[in-house]
Amino acid sequence: MASDKGAGSSKTAAMEIESVPEALEWHARHCERSDAPITARVIRSLLAVMETDTASGRRLANWQGKGIEDALALRAVAGLHSMHLSGEEPRLEPVFTGLITDQAQVDAIVVEAAKTFDHRLLPWFDGPPQTNEAGRSASVMAALMWLSGKLGPRFELNEIGASAGINSMMARFHFDLGGISAGPSLSSIQIKPEWRGDPPPANPVEIVAARACDISPIDLTDERQANRLKAYIWVDARDRMTRMDAAIAMAKRMPPDLVRQDAGEFVKEVLAAEQEEGVTRVLFHTIMWQYLPAATRTAIKDMMEEAGAAATVDKPLAWISLETNRETFKHECRVRYWPDGGEIIQLTEAHPHGAWVEWTGN
């Protein structure tokens, strides 16, 4: 994602935008800066959809809330993308393949699709985008390598807001992080981001267990649910779609240990469970913290602080988060671990989908 001097304050102000047209234009520019021009054109076409006498158009025009914070544009685009992926609306093909780039032509096609499939598009407004990007695991694995040098190489992973649980399968991925390798070399999922700065420490990592939860989990073995998750991927991001197809195939061979559960209740159960000596218990999450209710975030922080105070050298605790800094909109991987006091340490800054990772740790 491009970042300019002083961009933090302007992006923070953008989160307060209530005008739907302004929010759509902000998201379109954001997509353009993220090398997603096709998605940007589809977002701008929603301005034309707003002018139609459709339920979807009225939902857009009368959106109650903040369009950027609610990811309004991405909800609607996913609905249209779903129709393209399924072949249900063939008129969208030249739009989503980039064959048509003229905005007026894109607007006309999207408007006709919205009118024809108003009933199909409308439900996509009901919830925020649910993404599950394997590329984000690069920062998590780098953090585990760093922690291995502090706490030992064995880890028990517990992921909240896991969506389909793809990153909880990271023990089956192969990583090349600035020339440092981890995981099975012949894996169908190869995580090799553009690496910036020093590589992470080349410490061994053994993932002995991995569990995950989500309030609305997606079953990758169910074709309908898997296709819904694919619809949230920007059509410009071909590498992401390839990884998603590989993750779906991987889950069909051995599904992740994923449960439908509130994040706070999941963390409570995890911390109450018996912990194996010599294994670091890890809570981790990627690009989901902002969607949790404030009360749940506070409860998880309090539980982790309490568990950290009781952690020992034989039974350590760690917390890895790859989340959006709400002041700068940079995506930062931060780590806390106990019994060393739980100081927050930033280890990476990363592209939101893992295309590049910059090591900022020591």
C-alpha positions as CSV (number, residue, x, y, z in Angstrom):
1,M,0.0,0.0,0.0
2,A,1.3,3.4,-0.9
3,S,2.0,5.7,2.1
4,D,2.8,9.4,1.9
5,K,4.2,11.7,4.5
6,G,1.2,13.0,6.6
7,A,-1.0,10.2,5.2
8,G,-1.8,8.9,8.6
9,S,-3.9,11.9,9.7
10,S,-5.7,12.1,6.3
11,K,-6.6,8.4,6.5
12,T,-7.7,8.7,10.1
13,A,-10.0,11.5,9.0
14,A,-11.3,9.3,6.1
15,M,-12.6,6.8,8.6
16,E,-15.1,9.5,9.7
17,I,-16.5,10.1,6.2
18,E,-20.2,9.6,6.1
19,S,-21.0,10.6,2.5
20,V,-21.4,7.4,0.5
21,P,-20.0,8.9,-2.7
22,E,-16.9,10.1,-0.9
23,A,-16.4,6.7,0.8
24,L,-16.7,4.9,-2.6
25,E,-14.2,7.3,-4.2
26,W,-11.8,6.8,-1.3
27,H,-12.0,3.0,-1.6
28,A,-11.5,3.3,-5.4
29,R,-8.3,5.3,-5.0
30,H,-7.1,2.9,-2.3
31,C,-7.6,0.0,-4.8
32,E,-5.7,2.0,-7.5
33,R,-2.8,2.5,-5.1
34,S,-2.9,-1.2,-4.3
35,D,-2.5,-2.2,-8.0
36,A,-6.2,-3.1,-8.4
37,P,-7.6,-0.9,-11.2
38,I,-10.3,-3.4,-12.2
39,T,-11.7,-3.4,-8.6
40,A,-11.5,0.4,-8.6
41,R,-13.6,0.7,-11.7
42,V,-16.2,-1.6,-10.3
43,I,-16.4,0.4,-7.1
44,R,-16.9,3.7,-9.1
45,S,-19.7,2.0,-11.0
46,L,-21.6,1.7,-7.7
47,L,-22.2,5.5,-7.9
48,A,-24.4,4.7,-11.0
49,V,-26.1,1.8,-9.1
50,M,-27.0,4.3,-6.4
51,E,-29.1,6.1,-9.0
52,T,-31.2,3.1,-10.0
53,D,-34.6,2.2,-8.6
54,T,-33.4,-1.0,-7.0
55,A,-33.2,-2.3,-3.4
56,S,-29.4,-2.4,-3.7
57,G,-29.2,1.1,-5.0
58,R,-31.3,2.4,-2.2
59,R,-29.3,0.4,0.3
60,L,-26.1,2.1,-1.0
61,A,-27.6,5.6,-1.1
62,N,-29.1,5.3,2.4
63,W,-26.3,3.5,4.2
64,Q,-26.4,4.1,7.9
65,G,-22.9,4.2,9.2
66,K,-19.4,5.0,7.9
67,G,-18.8,3.6,4.5
68,I,-15.0,3.2,4.8
69,E,-15.0,1.6,8.2
70,D,-17.9,-0.7,7.2
71,A,-16.1,-1.6,3.9
72,L,-19.3,-0.8,2.1
73,A,-17.7,-0.8,-1.3
74,L,-16.1,-4.2,-0.8
75,R,-19.4,-5.7,0.3
76,A,-21.1,-4.7,-3.0
77,V,-18.1,-5.6,-5.2
78,A,-17.9,-9.1,-3.7
79,G,-21.6,-9.7,-4.6
80,L,-20.9,-8.7,-8.2
81,H,-17.6,-10.7,-8.3
82,S,-19.6,-13.7,-7.1
83,M,-21.9,-13.5,-10.1
84,H,-18.9,-13.3,-12.4
85,L,-17.1,-16.3,-10.7
86,S,-20.3,-18.4,-10.9
87,G,-21.0,-17.5,-14.5
88,E,-24.4,-16.4,-13.5
89,E,-24.0,-13.0,-15.1
90,P,-21.8,-13.4,-18.2
91,R,-22.1,-9.7,-19.0
92,L,-19.7,-9.0,-16.2
93,E,-16.9,-11.0,-17.7
94,P,-15.3,-8.2,-19.7
95,V,-15.5,-6.0,-16.7
96,F,-13.8,-8.4,-14.3
97,T,-11.3,-9.6,-16.8
98,G,-10.2,-6.0,-17.6
99,L,-11.2,-6.2,-21.3
100,I,-13.4,-3.1,-20.8
101,T,-11.7,-0.2,-19.1
102,D,-13.9,2.8,-20.1
103,Q,-15.7,3.8,-16.9
104,A,-19.0,4.7,-18.7
105,Q,-19.1,1.2,-20.2
106,V,-18.3,-0.4,-16.9
107,D,-21.1,1.6,-15.3
108,A,-23.6,0.5,-17.9
109,I,-22.8,-3.2,-17.5
110,V,-22.8,-3.1,-13.7
111,V,-26.1,-1.2,-13.6
112,E,-27.8,-3.8,-15.8
113,A,-26.4,-6.6,-13.7
114,A,-27.6,-4.9,-10.5
115,K,-31.1,-4.5,-11.9
116,T,-31.3,-8.1,-13.1
117,F,-29.8,-9.6,-10.0
118,D,-31.0,-7.1,-7.4
119,H,-32.2,-10.0,-5.1
120,R,-28.8,-11.7,-5.3
121,L,-26.8,-8.5,-4.7
122,L,-28.8,-7.2,-1.7
123,P,-27.7,-9.8,0.9
124,W,-24.0,-9.0,0.4
125,F,-24.6,-5.7,2.2
126,D,-25.5,-7.5,5.4
127,G,-22.1,-8.3,6.8
128,P,-18.5,-7.1,6.5
129,P,-16.0,-8.8,4.0
130,Q,-14.6,-12.0,5.3
131,T,-11.1,-12.5,3.9
132,N,-8.7,-15.3,4.7
133,E,-5.3,-14.7,3.1
134,A,-2.5,-17.3,3.4
135,G,0.0,-14.6,2.5
136,R,-0.5,-13.0,5.9
137,S,1.1,-16.1,7.6
138,A,4.5,-14.8,6.5
139,S,4.6,-12.3,9.3
140,V,3.2,-14.9,11.8
141,M,5.9,-17.4,10.8
142,A,8.6,-14.7,11.1
143,A,7.3,-13.9,14.5
144,L,7.4,-17.5,15.6
145,M,11.1,-17.7,14.4
146,W,11.9,-14.7,16.5
147,L,10.0,-16.1,19.5
148,S,11.8,-19.5,19.1
149,G,15.0,-17.7,20.0
150,K,13.4,-16.4,23.2
151,L,11.1,-19.2,24.3
152,G,12.1,-22.4,22.5
153,P,11.0,-23.9,19.1
154,R,7.7,-25.7,20.1
155,F,4.4,-23.8,19.7
156,E,0.6,-24.4,20.2
157,L,-1.3,-22.0,17.9
158,N,-4.7,-20.6,18.7
159,E,-6.3,-18.3,16.1
160,I,-9.3,-16.0,16.6
161,G,-11.3,-14.5,13.8
162,A,-9.9,-17.2,11.6
163,S,-12.6,-17.1,8.9
164,A,-12.0,-20.4,7.1
165,G,-9.0,-21.3,9.3
166,I,-6.5,-21.1,6.4
167,N,-3.6,-19.6,8.4
168,S,-4.1,-22.2,11.2
169,M,-2.9,-24.7,8.6
170,M,0.4,-22.8,8.3
171,A,2.4,-25.8,9.5
172,R,1.7,-27.3,6.1
173,F,2.9,-24.2,4.1
174,H,6.4,-23.7,2.8
175,F,8.0,-20.3,3.6
176,D,10.9,-18.4,2.0
177,L,11.3,-15.3,4.2
178,G,14.2,-13.3,2.9
179,G,16.1,-16.5,2.1
180,I,15.2,-18.2,5.4
181,S,13.1,-21.4,4.8
182,A,10.6,-23.1,7.0
183,G,7.9,-25.8,6.4
184,P,7.6,-28.7,3.9
185,S,9.4,-27.7,0.7
186,L,6.9,-29.5,-1.6
187,S,3.9,-27.8,-0.1
188,S,1.2,-26.7,-2.5
189,I,1.2,-23.3,-0.8
190,Q,4.5,-21.5,-1.2
191,I,4.7,-18.3,0.8
192,K,7.5,-16.1,-0.6
193,P,6.8,-12.4,-0.2
194,E,9.1,-9.7,-1.4
195,W,11.3,-9.4,1.6
196,R,12.6,-6.0,2.8
197,G,15.3,-5.4,5.3
198,D,17.1,-8.1,7.3
199,P,15.7,-11.7,7.2
200,P,14.1,-13.1,10.4
201,P,16.3,-15.1,12.7
202,A,16.8,-18.6,11.3
203,N,15.4,-20.4,14.4
204,P,13.6,-23.7,14.2
205,V,9.8,-23.7,14.6
206,E,7.7,-26.8,15.4
207,I,3.9,-26.3,15.5
208,V,2.6,-29.1,17.7
209,A,-1.1,-28.1,17.6
210,A,-3.3,-25.5,16.0
211,R,-6.9,-24.5,16.7
212,A,-9.0,-21.7,15.4
213,C,-12.4,-20.0,15.9
214,D,-14.7,-17.7,14.1
215,I,-18.1,-16.3,14.9
216,S,-19.2,-17.3,11.3
217,P,-16.7,-19.9,10.1
218,I,-16.4,-20.9,6.5
219,D,-16.2,-24.5,5.6
220,L,-13.7,-24.8,2.7
221,T,-14.9,-28.3,1.9
222,D,-18.4,-26.8,1.0
223,E,-18.2,-25.5,-2.6
224,R,-20.8,-22.8,-2.0
225,Q,-19.0,-21.4,1.1
226,A,-15.6,-21.6,-0.5
227,N,-16.8,-19.7,-3.6
228,R,-18.2,-17.0,-1.3
229,L,-14.8,-16.5,0.3
230,K,-13.2,-16.3,-3.2
231,A,-15.7,-13.5,-4.1
232,Y,-14.1,-11.3,-1.5
233,I,-10.7,-11.5,-3.2
234,W,-10.0,-8.6,-5.5
235,V,-10.1,-9.9,-9.1
236,D,-6.8,-8.1,-9.8
237,A,-5.0,-10.3,-7.2
238,R,-4.4,-13.4,-9.2
239,D,-1.7,-14.8,-6.9
240,R,-4.2,-14.6,-4.0
241,M,-6.8,-16.6,-6.0
242,T,-4.2,-19.2,-6.8
243,R,-3.3,-19.5,-3.1
244,M,-7.0,-19.7,-2.2
245,D,-7.6,-22.6,-4.6
246,A,-4.6,-24.4,-3.1
247,A,-5.9,-23.8,0.4
248,I,-9.3,-25.2,-0.5
249,A,-7.7,-28.3,-1.9
250,M,-5.5,-28.6,1.2
251,A,-8.5,-28.3,3.5
252,K,-10.4,-31.0,1.6
253,R,-7.5,-33.4,2.3
254,M,-7.4,-32.4,6.0
255,P,-9.7,-29.6,7.3
256,P,-8.4,-27.2,9.9
257,D,-9.5,-27.5,13.5
258,L,-12.0,-24.7,13.3
259,V,-15.0,-24.1,15.6
260,R,-17.9,-21.6,15.6
261,Q,-17.3,-19.6,18.7
262,D,-17.1,-16.0,20.0
263,A,-13.5,-14.9,20.2
264,G,-13.7,-14.0,23.9
265,E,-15.1,-17.4,24.9
266,F,-12.6,-19.2,22.7
267,V,-9.7,-17.4,24.4
268,K,-11.1,-18.1,27.8
269,E,-11.3,-21.8,27.0
270,V,-7.8,-21.9,25.5
271,L,-6.2,-20.2,28.5
272,A,-8.0,-22.5,31.0
273,A,-6.8,-25.7,29.2
274,E,-3.9,-27.7,30.4
275,Q,-0.6,-26.6,28.8
276,E,2.2,-28.9,27.8
277,E,5.5,-28.1,29.3
278,G,8.1,-26.8,26.9
279,V,5.4,-25.6,24.5
280,T,4.6,-21.9,24.1
281,R,0.9,-21.2,24.0
282,V,0.3,-18.6,21.2
283,L,-2.8,-16.5,20.5
284,F,-2.7,-15.0,17.0
285,H,-4.9,-13.1,14.7
286,T,-4.6,-11.3,11.3
287,I,-6.7,-8.2,10.1
288,M,-9.7,-8.9,12.3
289,W,-9.2,-7.0,15.6
290,Q,-11.1,-4.0,14.4
291,Y,-14.3,-6.1,13.8
292,L,-14.5,-7.2,17.4
293,P,-16.8,-5.4,19.8
294,A,-14.9,-3.1,22.2
295,A,-16.0,-5.1,25.2
296,T,-14.6,-8.3,23.6
297,R,-11.3,-6.7,22.8
298,T,-11.0,-5.5,26.4
299,A,-11.9,-8.9,27.8
300,I,-9.3,-10.6,25.7
301,K,-6.6,-8.1,26.8
302,D,-7.5,-8.6,30.4
303,M,-7.4,-12.4,30.1
304,M,-4.1,-12.4,28.4
305,E,-2.6,-10.0,31.0
306,E,-3.8,-12.3,33.8
307,A,-2.5,-15.5,32.0
308,G,0.8,-13.7,31.2
309,A,1.3,-12.9,34.9
310,A,0.9,-16.7,35.6
311,A,3.2,-17.8,32.8
312,T,6.4,-19.6,33.5
313,V,9.6,-20.5,31.7
314,D,8.3,-24.0,31.2
315,K,4.8,-22.8,30.1
316,P,5.3,-19.5,28.3
317,L,2.6,-17.4,26.6
318,A,2.8,-15.3,23.5
319,W,0.4,-13.0,21.5
320,I,1.0,-12.3,17.8
321,S,-1.1,-9.8,15.9
322,L,-0.9,-8.6,12.4
323,E,-3.4,-5.7,12.4
324,T,-4.0,-2.3,10.9
325,N,-2.5,0.6,12.8
326,R,-5.6,2.8,13.0
327,E,-3.5,6.0,13.0
328,T,-1.3,5.2,10.0
329,F,-3.2,2.5,8.2
330,K,0.0,0.5,8.1
331,H,-0.3,-3.2,8.7
332,E,2.1,-4.2,11.6
333,C,3.0,-7.5,13.2
334,R,3.4,-7.0,16.9
335,V,4.4,-9.6,19.5
336,R,4.0,-9.8,23.3
337,Y,5.4,-12.7,25.3
338,W,5.5,-13.8,28.9
339,P,7.0,-14.4,31.5
340,D,9.2,-11.6,30.2
341,G,6.7,-8.9,31.1
342,G,4.6,-8.7,28.0
343,E,6.3,-5.7,26.3
344,I,4.8,-5.0,22.9
345,I,7.4,-5.4,20.1
346,Q,6.8,-4.6,16.5
347,L,8.6,-7.1,14.2
348,T,7.2,-6.4,10.7
349,E,5.3,-4.0,8.5
350,A,3.5,-5.8,5.7
351,H,1.4,-5.5,2.7
352,P,-2.3,-6.2,3.7
353,H,-2.3,-9.4,1.6
354,G,1.3,-10.4,2.3
355,A,2.8,-9.4,-1.1
356,W,5.8,-7.9,0.8
357,V,7.1,-7.9,4.3
358,E,9.6,-5.5,5.9
359,W,11.4,-6.8,8.9
360,T,11.6,-4.1,11.6
361,G,12.5,-6.3,14.5
362,N,15.8,-6.8,16.2
